[in-house]
Structure formats: C-alpha cells, structure tokens
Amino acid sequence: MRGTMLWFNVDKGYGYIQTEQDERLYVAGSGFLPDHQPEPRCKGRAVTFEREIGDGDVRAVNVSFVTEQDPRRARLRHSRGGRSM
C-alpha cells in the first residue's frame, strides 16, 4: 500500500501514516525497513507499507520511503528511447 507520513516522533519512536484510502495507521520505529529509518523531518513524505492486524489494532509494518525520480530526468530519458538523433 501507499500513503503519506503524517508525523513521526523520533524520540518516542512512533508516528502515523495517512493511507490513500484516508485511513490513519500507527507505525512504530521497529516497523520501518532497515535502510528506511525515520528522520525528524519526514512529515509529508510518501511511503509504502503493509498492514498488520494484531491485538485488535491495525498498524503499518515494512514501511519504506518512496524515492521519486526527478520528473525532468524521467521525461528526458523517455524522449530519447528509440529515436535517432
């Protein structure tokens, strides 16, 4: 699934994600993938994650930050494909 980080408190080790379906999910610091640990200023960043149901609550696990390609670079790369110059 995809969503957006609403906020994350690094000192307390938890935060919330807003899903594309407008659901608010709890995420613990241990729910992030090793190479995608949260930073103090991760509010508004796009994330991918899986939902996990446990003890009557739903939370996000296997969370990773989405790295967006520079739109200009993608457009230039696409425009070169198959054309002779």
C-alpha positions as CSV (number, residue, x, y, z in Angstrom):
1,M,0.0,0.0,0.0
2,R,1.0,3.6,-0.3
3,G,0.5,6.6,2.0
4,T,2.0,9.7,3.5
5,M,3.8,10.2,6.8
6,L,1.6,12.5,8.9
7,W,4.3,12.7,11.6
8,F,6.9,10.7,13.4
9,N,8.4,11.4,16.8
10,V,12.0,10.0,16.7
11,D,12.5,10.4,20.5
12,K,9.3,8.5,21.3
13,G,9.7,6.0,18.5
14,Y,6.2,6.2,16.9
15,G,4.1,8.1,14.4
16,Y,1.2,7.9,12.0
17,I,0.7,7.3,8.3
18,Q,-2.3,8.5,6.2
19,T,-3.2,5.9,3.7
20,E,-4.5,6.6,0.2
21,Q,-7.9,5.3,1.5
22,D,-7.9,8.1,4.2
23,E,-7.1,5.6,7.0
24,R,-4.8,6.7,9.8
25,L,-2.3,3.9,10.8
26,Y,0.0,3.7,13.8
27,V,3.7,3.0,12.9
28,A,6.4,2.1,15.4
29,G,10.1,2.8,14.8
30,S,10.6,-1.0,14.5
31,G,8.1,-1.1,11.7
32,F,10.5,0.6,9.2
33,L,12.8,-1.4,6.9
34,P,16.5,-1.2,7.9
35,D,17.5,1.2,5.1
36,H,14.5,3.4,5.6
37,Q,14.6,4.6,9.2
38,P,12.5,7.7,10.0
39,E,14.1,11.1,10.4
40,P,12.9,14.1,12.4
41,R,11.6,15.8,9.3
42,C,9.8,13.0,7.4
43,K,6.3,14.6,7.6
44,G,4.6,14.6,4.2
45,R,7.0,12.0,2.6
46,A,5.4,9.3,0.5
47,V,5.8,5.7,1.9
48,T,4.9,2.2,1.0
49,F,3.9,-0.3,3.7
50,E,2.0,-3.4,4.7
51,R,-0.9,-3.5,7.1
52,E,-0.7,-5.8,10.1
53,I,-3.6,-6.6,12.5
54,G,-2.6,-7.6,16.0
55,D,-4.2,-7.2,19.4
56,G,-7.3,-5.6,17.9
57,D,-5.5,-2.7,16.2
58,V,-4.1,-2.2,12.7
59,R,-0.6,-0.8,12.2
60,A,1.8,-0.3,9.4
61,V,4.9,-2.5,9.1
62,N,7.7,-2.9,6.5
63,V,7.5,0.8,5.9
64,S,9.9,2.4,3.4
65,F,10.2,5.9,2.0
66,V,9.4,6.3,-1.7
67,T,12.2,7.9,-3.7
68,E,10.7,9.9,-6.5
69,Q,12.7,10.3,-9.6
70,D,13.3,13.8,-10.9
71,P,10.4,14.3,-13.4
72,R,12.7,16.2,-15.7
73,R,15.2,13.4,-15.9
74,A,12.4,10.8,-16.4
75,R,11.0,12.9,-19.3
76,L,14.4,13.3,-20.9
77,R,15.2,9.6,-20.6
78,H,11.8,8.7,-22.1
79,S,12.1,11.1,-25.0
80,R,15.4,9.5,-26.2
81,G,14.1,6.0,-26.3
82,G,14.0,4.6,-29.9
83,R,14.6,7.9,-31.7
84,S,17.5,8.6,-33.9
85,M,19.2,12.0,-33.4
